[in-house]
Amino acid sequence: MTLFGELYFFVCAGVLLIPALILGCLQKPLKYYGLVLSVAFILLALKDEPAELFYMMCYLAYQLVLINIFLRLRSEKGARKGIFRVFILLSLAPLVIYKIAGLFALRILRFMVISSLTFKALQVIFEIEDGLIRECDCFDLIYFLIFFPTVLSGPIDRSRRFASDLDNARPREEYLELVGAGLFKICQGLVYKFVLAQAVFQAITYLGMEGGLLSNVVYLYSYGLYLFFDFAGYSLMAIGTGYILGVVTPENFREPFLSVDIRDFWDRWHITLSHWFRDFVFSRFMMASIRGRWFKSKLTGASLGFMINMLLMGLWHGLTASYVLYGLYHGLLLALTEIYQKKSKFYKKHKKDRWYLVASWLVTFNLVMFGFFIFSGRLLEII
């Protein structure tokens, strides 16, 4: 069974979410039933892949042990950068092994949700190091990691925000309003993913796969639209299902094709992923570089930080040339945007003018679409 991808899932979800609706209307906490439901859907999704299920169980046990050991060390010894870095590497190691093994067609640690689980586990370790998490409820942590609406591809929630919803028995009227909003998002997501995305996919199939200049131009613009409708549709359904389970999952897309520059785009596209990298990679790199006086100017540090940040994002998608190039491309665009906006008198004079915003939107839209062209692998195929 594919989560949010086939009729069987939606029939099961429709039936199994009914008890959640009853509990919510009775103003009872939903976390215990939500965990049972998450386990059930993971078992259904992996019932034909026992090796993947085994890897996932081992992975969860491994991360739970790491997090609890690090929490104890942080409590007893205080903040120690060396210990923190070791545990970051240990938490990241399974994903790195999986990615490298994939280059050699090996199925080591291969299970469908290792990437999203790694983001969540790493986040918890970061927050323990920062003193934001001082105790660990294993039940809440497991539920956070395997929460089934978002376990496949996000949105990537924050652990403390997620935990704040778990024991929140909402008043009946408030819960029903949340359910209504959730059902609307699910319907919107269904239209995005199964109507609009499929329509664009058909356009790609019939107009964009033959080769030649016109075909590549069609593919360049239609592939980005397909990615948006497919992924935004999934995200909307995941968010809506989360609402029914009493979890206000964060938004993941906010009209990204209306962006007026690349920084604006990354505040609108896959928001939870880009903000994760911003908070846990870019910001920490900048703080370290400022404290250590690594560069003569903050602008130089920010430019390099953008390059590192986006390269890591590209590598997260996969260890292929297209993903690496995609990451470097967006890192370069962000660095150039930062330099231009900080140094250009022309930008500072005209940045609020309507004609400038329209021109900036047009340039940004085309740069973004070309980035998706790189991401798809098509560019390297025709070079």
Secondary structure by P-SEA (a helix, b strand, c coil): ccccccaaaaaaaaaaaaaaaaaaaaccccaaaaaaaaaaaaaaaacccaaaaaaaaaaaaaaaaaaaaaaaaaaaccccaaaaaaaaaaaaaaaaaaaaaaaacccccccccaaaaaaaaaaaaaaaaacccccccaaaaaaaacccccccccccccaaaaaaaccccccaaaaaaaaaaaaaaaaaaaaacccaaaaaaaaaacccccccaaaaaaaacaaaaaaaaaaaaaaaaaaaaaaaaccccccccccccccccaaaaaaccaaaaaaaaaaccaaaaaaaaaaacccccaaaaaaaaaaaaaaaaaaaacccaaaaaaaaaaaaaaaaaaaaaacccccccccccaaaaaaaaaaaaaaaaaaaaaaaccccccc
